[in-house]
Amino acid sequence: MVITLIGKRILSFLLGVVLMTTSLFASAFATTPPNGLVLSIVSAPRISTVGTARSIFVHGASGPVTFDESAIATTGTLVIRMTPEMTGLMASPLVLTYTPRNIGTLRVSLRLSDGSAAETQMETVAGARSTFNLDGMWFDPATNGSGISFHHAVASDVVFGTWFLYAAQPQTRWYSLQSMQWMQGGTVLVGIAYEGRTNNVNPACLAGDDCPRPAVELRTVGSVSVTVIDQNNLRVEALDQYGRTAFVSLLKRL
């Protein structure tokens, strides 16, 4: 798992950076649903390249699903059929995964056995090569102490990000940016945000101490879009699991 191999190396360095400031930064990926939400689905990232796995957040229902691709060739529609075991607002969405194989717009239709339905769209575009190497540390001057560490492998153009920020209360968790893909001529990078959590105790540490410990949960919490302004400036937009813009952060290279 990427978070295990790369995360441990990055996290020890990030802890030193984060602790240098007492700034408070709210968590980007809200879980509170919009008012009146009953049943909805959201794809993340909504726009990406061929072969990129997308997360589909299902809100308001949970149960066994089947993917029906029979209408893709004729109407451009992927049908997800569900026999719900639970309906109504729930603490966490059901997260499905689907990988579009063709360039263009794909309509995604969720259909429940009682006739209820919800829709979203995925857009798939041709891939691109990056215009700049993002490798290194980036920080937001407006919230000094928060930012992103990018690992950018130039040969493969693969990008992995670790996002360090502050929640309203201390949390044993951290965020990683994965499945990152370049678009729009290599000036926009989109991907999925994951939250890693732990409740394991490291026997080598004293009770209550902060220290390395294994992750026990890795869940999709939203998506991100990174726009390259120039080699030293980035604009990062965070979207939560309902597709809402949580905030925009302007980052500078450290």
ROMAR-981476 format. One record per residue (C-alpha): residue number from 1; x, y, z. Coordinates in Angstrom, 2 decimals. Layout:
ROMAR-981476
{atom NUM, {X, Y, Z}}
...
END
This chain:
ROMAR-981476
{atom 1, {0.00, 0.00, 0.00}}
{atom 2, {1.40, 3.41, -0.97}}
{atom 3, {0.51, 5.03, 2.33}}
{atom 4, {2.61, 2.45, 4.19}}
{atom 5, {5.69, 2.58, 2.01}}
{atom 6, {5.95, 6.31, 1.52}}
{atom 7, {3.98, 7.72, 4.43}}
{atom 8, {6.30, 6.66, 7.24}}
{atom 9, {9.27, 8.44, 5.67}}
{atom 10, {7.34, 11.64, 5.05}}
{atom 11, {5.41, 11.76, 8.30}}
{atom 12, {8.45, 12.00, 10.60}}
{atom 13, {9.65, 15.06, 8.67}}
{atom 14, {6.21, 16.67, 8.52}}
{atom 15, {5.70, 16.46, 12.27}}
{atom 16, {8.68, 18.75, 12.78}}
{atom 17, {7.29, 21.28, 10.29}}
{atom 18, {3.77, 21.25, 11.70}}
{atom 19, {4.86, 21.73, 15.29}}
{atom 20, {6.78, 24.93, 14.46}}
{atom 21, {3.54, 26.93, 14.46}}
{atom 22, {0.43, 27.21, 16.58}}
{atom 23, {-1.82, 28.30, 13.69}}
{atom 24, {-5.25, 26.65, 13.58}}
{atom 25, {-6.43, 25.29, 10.25}}
{atom 26, {-9.85, 23.69, 9.88}}
{atom 27, {-10.13, 20.25, 8.33}}
{atom 28, {-10.91, 20.56, 4.61}}
{atom 29, {-13.05, 17.52, 4.12}}
{atom 30, {-16.38, 18.17, 5.82}}
{atom 31, {-18.78, 15.27, 6.38}}
{atom 32, {-21.92, 17.33, 7.09}}
{atom 33, {-24.47, 16.81, 4.29}}
{atom 34, {-26.27, 19.69, 2.54}}
{atom 35, {-29.65, 20.55, 4.03}}
{atom 36, {-32.44, 18.37, 2.71}}
{atom 37, {-30.13, 15.77, 1.15}}
{atom 38, {-31.93, 12.43, 0.77}}
{atom 39, {-30.18, 10.43, -1.97}}
{atom 40, {-27.21, 11.55, -4.06}}
{atom 41, {-24.01, 10.31, -5.68}}
{atom 42, {-20.79, 12.23, -6.37}}
{atom 43, {-17.76, 11.11, -8.39}}
{atom 44, {-14.25, 12.12, -7.37}}
{atom 45, {-12.35, 13.35, -9.16}}
{atom 46, {-15.09, 14.30, -11.57}}
{atom 47, {-12.62, 15.03, -14.38}}
{atom 48, {-9.56, 12.83, -14.89}}
{atom 49, {-7.64, 10.79, -17.45}}
{atom 50, {-8.23, 7.41, -19.07}}
{atom 51, {-7.49, 4.54, -16.73}}
{atom 52, {-7.88, 6.54, -13.51}}
{atom 53, {-10.01, 4.87, -10.86}}
{atom 54, {-12.80, 7.15, -9.59}}
{atom 55, {-14.46, 7.10, -6.21}}
{atom 56, {-18.27, 7.26, -6.25}}
{atom 57, {-19.76, 8.53, -2.98}}
{atom 58, {-23.29, 7.22, -2.39}}
{atom 59, {-25.25, 9.25, 0.18}}
{atom 60, {-28.57, 8.14, 1.60}}
{atom 61, {-28.43, 4.41, 0.89}}
{atom 62, {-26.21, 1.41, 1.46}}
{atom 63, {-26.36, -2.18, 0.25}}
{atom 64, {-25.18, -4.63, -2.42}}
{atom 65, {-24.60, -3.08, -5.86}}
{atom 66, {-24.06, -4.28, -9.40}}
{atom 67, {-22.52, -2.29, -12.27}}
{atom 68, {-24.49, -2.48, -15.52}}
{atom 69, {-22.36, -1.31, -18.47}}
{atom 70, {-24.78, -2.44, -21.18}}
{atom 71, {-26.00, 1.10, -21.95}}
{atom 72, {-22.60, 2.80, -22.15}}
{atom 73, {-22.19, 2.20, -25.89}}
{atom 74, {-25.70, 3.45, -26.79}}
{atom 75, {-26.53, 6.21, -24.28}}
{atom 76, {-23.24, 6.80, -22.49}}
{atom 77, {-24.79, 5.68, -19.19}}
{atom 78, {-23.32, 3.51, -16.47}}
{atom 79, {-26.15, 2.09, -14.34}}
{atom 80, {-25.47, 1.17, -10.72}}
{atom 81, {-28.23, -1.00, -9.29}}
{atom 82, {-28.65, -1.30, -5.53}}
{atom 83, {-30.83, -3.37, -3.28}}
{atom 84, {-30.63, -1.13, -0.22}}
{atom 85, {-30.22, -2.58, 3.23}}
{atom 86, {-30.23, 0.90, 4.78}}
{atom 87, {-31.66, 4.24, 3.62}}
{atom 88, {-31.56, 7.77, 5.00}}
{atom 89, {-28.73, 9.92, 6.28}}
{atom 90, {-25.73, 7.98, 7.56}}
{atom 91, {-22.50, 9.02, 9.22}}
{atom 92, {-20.36, 7.90, 6.28}}
{atom 93, {-21.16, 7.43, 2.58}}
{atom 94, {-20.85, 4.17, 0.73}}
{atom 95, {-17.74, 4.50, -1.47}}
{atom 96, {-17.67, 2.60, -4.77}}
{atom 97, {-14.87, 2.48, -7.34}}
{atom 98, {-15.13, 2.57, -11.12}}
{atom 99, {-12.56, 3.14, -13.87}}
{atom 100, {-13.81, 4.70, -17.16}}
{atom 101, {-12.11, 3.26, -20.23}}
{atom 102, {-13.02, 5.81, -22.90}}
{atom 103, {-12.55, 9.56, -23.41}}
{atom 104, {-15.74, 11.59, -23.05}}
{atom 105, {-18.60, 12.20, -20.63}}
{atom 106, {-20.07, 9.24, -18.77}}
{atom 107, {-23.47, 9.57, -17.12}}
{atom 108, {-23.66, 7.57, -13.88}}
{atom 109, {-27.14, 6.58, -12.71}}
{atom 110, {-27.79, 5.00, -9.31}}
{atom 111, {-31.08, 3.10, -9.22}}
{atom 112, {-32.62, 1.58, -6.11}}
{atom 113, {-35.01, -1.35, -6.12}}
{atom 114, {-37.84, 0.91, -4.87}}
{atom 115, {-37.52, 3.19, -7.93}}
{atom 116, {-35.46, 5.93, -6.30}}
{atom 117, {-32.61, 7.28, -8.43}}
{atom 118, {-29.71, 9.73, -8.40}}
{atom 119, {-27.20, 10.78, -11.04}}
{atom 120, {-23.74, 12.23, -11.50}}
{atom 121, {-21.21, 12.51, -14.33}}
{atom 122, {-17.59, 11.59, -14.97}}
{atom 123, {-15.49, 13.30, -17.60}}
{atom 124, {-12.49, 11.50, -19.04}}
{atom 125, {-9.79, 13.32, -21.00}}
{atom 126, {-6.45, 12.48, -22.60}}
{atom 127, {-3.51, 12.47, -20.23}}
{atom 128, {-0.66, 14.98, -20.29}}
{atom 129, {2.88, 15.40, -19.04}}
{atom 130, {3.65, 17.86, -16.25}}
{atom 131, {4.98, 21.32, -17.08}}
{atom 132, {6.86, 21.70, -13.76}}
{atom 133, {8.44, 19.38, -11.21}}
{atom 134, {6.44, 19.74, -7.97}}
{atom 135, {8.86, 17.71, -5.86}}
{atom 136, {9.43, 19.29, -2.45}}
{atom 137, {7.66, 21.20, 0.30}}
{atom 138, {4.92, 23.79, -0.31}}
{atom 139, {3.30, 26.03, 2.32}}
{atom 140, {0.39, 28.47, 2.55}}
{atom 141, {1.55, 31.86, 3.91}}
{atom 142, {-2.02, 32.67, 4.99}}
{atom 143, {-2.03, 29.64, 7.30}}
{atom 144, {1.66, 29.28, 8.04}}
{atom 145, {2.41, 25.74, 9.17}}
{atom 146, {0.01, 24.08, 6.73}}
{atom 147, {0.88, 22.89, 3.26}}
{atom 148, {1.69, 19.90, 1.08}}
{atom 149, {4.76, 17.76, 0.57}}
{atom 150, {4.87, 16.43, -3.01}}
{atom 151, {6.94, 13.48, -4.15}}
{atom 152, {7.14, 13.85, -7.94}}
{atom 153, {8.91, 11.07, -9.85}}
{atom 154, {9.98, 12.84, -13.03}}
{atom 155, {10.61, 9.68, -15.10}}
{atom 156, {7.08, 8.30, -14.62}}
{atom 157, {5.41, 11.67, -13.83}}
{atom 158, {3.73, 10.02, -10.83}}
{atom 159, {2.89, 12.41, -7.98}}
{atom 160, {2.15, 11.54, -4.33}}
{atom 161, {1.20, 14.25, -1.83}}
{atom 162, {1.05, 14.46, 1.95}}
{atom 163, {-1.19, 17.27, 3.20}}
{atom 164, {-0.43, 18.59, 6.66}}
{atom 165, {-3.08, 20.83, 8.22}}
{atom 166, {-4.85, 21.42, 11.51}}
{atom 167, {-8.23, 20.19, 12.65}}
{atom 168, {-10.42, 21.89, 15.22}}
{atom 169, {-9.18, 19.42, 17.82}}
{atom 170, {-6.08, 17.21, 17.97}}
{atom 171, {-6.57, 14.12, 15.81}}
{atom 172, {-4.50, 10.99, 15.27}}
{atom 173, {-4.77, 11.13, 11.49}}
{atom 174, {-3.11, 12.45, 8.34}}
{atom 175, {-4.05, 13.05, 4.72}}
{atom 176, {-2.47, 11.76, 1.53}}
{atom 177, {-3.15, 12.70, -2.10}}
{atom 178, {-3.07, 9.72, -4.45}}
{atom 179, {-4.12, 8.61, -7.96}}
{atom 180, {-2.87, 12.01, -9.15}}
{atom 181, {-3.17, 12.65, -12.90}}
{atom 182, {-2.04, 15.56, -15.11}}
{atom 183, {-4.50, 17.34, -17.40}}
{atom 184, {-4.87, 20.53, -19.46}}
{atom 185, {-1.45, 20.39, -21.02}}
{atom 186, {0.26, 19.46, -17.77}}
{atom 187, {-0.83, 22.52, -15.80}}
{atom 188, {-3.59, 20.91, -13.68}}
{atom 189, {-3.19, 17.93, -11.37}}
{atom 190, {-6.26, 16.12, -10.00}}
{atom 191, {-6.52, 13.26, -7.56}}
{atom 192, {-8.18, 11.67, -4.57}}
{atom 193, {-7.70, 12.62, -0.93}}
{atom 194, {-7.40, 9.86, 1.65}}
{atom 195, {-7.50, 10.11, 5.41}}
{atom 196, {-5.36, 7.72, 7.41}}
{atom 197, {-6.25, 7.05, 11.05}}
{atom 198, {-4.93, 4.91, 13.84}}
{atom 199, {-6.04, 3.80, 17.26}}
{atom 200, {-3.27, 1.26, 17.72}}
{atom 201, {-0.91, 1.55, 20.64}}
{atom 202, {2.81, 1.35, 19.94}}
{atom 203, {4.29, -0.65, 22.84}}
{atom 204, {7.61, 1.15, 22.40}}
{atom 205, {5.98, 4.47, 23.39}}
{atom 206, {4.83, 5.74, 26.73}}
{atom 207, {1.07, 5.99, 27.22}}
{atom 208, {-0.32, 9.16, 25.67}}
{atom 209, {2.85, 10.00, 23.74}}
{atom 210, {2.83, 10.88, 20.05}}
{atom 211, {4.94, 8.37, 18.16}}
{atom 212, {4.92, 6.27, 14.96}}
{atom 213, {2.20, 3.66, 14.81}}
{atom 214, {0.52, 1.70, 12.00}}
{atom 215, {-2.54, 2.99, 10.19}}
{atom 216, {-5.67, 0.94, 10.76}}
{atom 217, {-8.02, 2.85, 8.45}}
{atom 218, {-7.57, 4.49, 5.04}}
{atom 219, {-10.71, 6.09, 3.64}}
{atom 220, {-11.55, 8.36, 0.72}}
{atom 221, {-12.67, 11.77, 1.97}}
{atom 222, {-12.82, 13.90, -1.19}}
{atom 223, {-10.73, 15.11, -4.09}}
{atom 224, {-8.26, 17.85, -4.94}}
{atom 225, {-7.37, 19.97, -7.96}}
{atom 226, {-3.90, 21.51, -8.14}}
{atom 227, {-3.34, 24.29, -10.68}}
{atom 228, {0.26, 25.26, -11.47}}
{atom 229, {0.56, 29.06, -11.62}}
{atom 230, {4.34, 28.98, -12.08}}
{atom 231, {7.28, 26.97, -10.75}}
{atom 232, {6.93, 28.52, -7.28}}
{atom 233, {3.15, 29.00, -6.88}}
{atom 234, {0.20, 26.60, -6.79}}
{atom 235, {-3.55, 26.94, -6.33}}
{atom 236, {-5.11, 23.97, -4.55}}
{atom 237, {-8.86, 23.45, -4.38}}
{atom 238, {-10.24, 20.89, -1.90}}
{atom 239, {-13.62, 19.29, -2.56}}
{atom 240, {-15.46, 17.28, 0.06}}
{atom 241, {-17.39, 14.03, -0.45}}
{atom 242, {-20.49, 15.98, -1.58}}
{atom 243, {-18.57, 17.71, -4.38}}
{atom 244, {-18.56, 21.08, -2.57}}
{atom 245, {-15.53, 23.34, -2.60}}
{atom 246, {-14.26, 23.30, 0.97}}
{atom 247, {-11.60, 25.97, 0.48}}
{atom 248, {-8.86, 27.20, -1.85}}
{atom 249, {-5.25, 27.33, -0.68}}
{atom 250, {-2.48, 29.30, -2.41}}
{atom 251, {0.82, 27.52, -1.88}}
{atom 252, {4.40, 28.71, -2.31}}
{atom 253, {7.44, 26.52, -2.73}}
{atom 254, {9.47, 26.33, 0.45}}
END
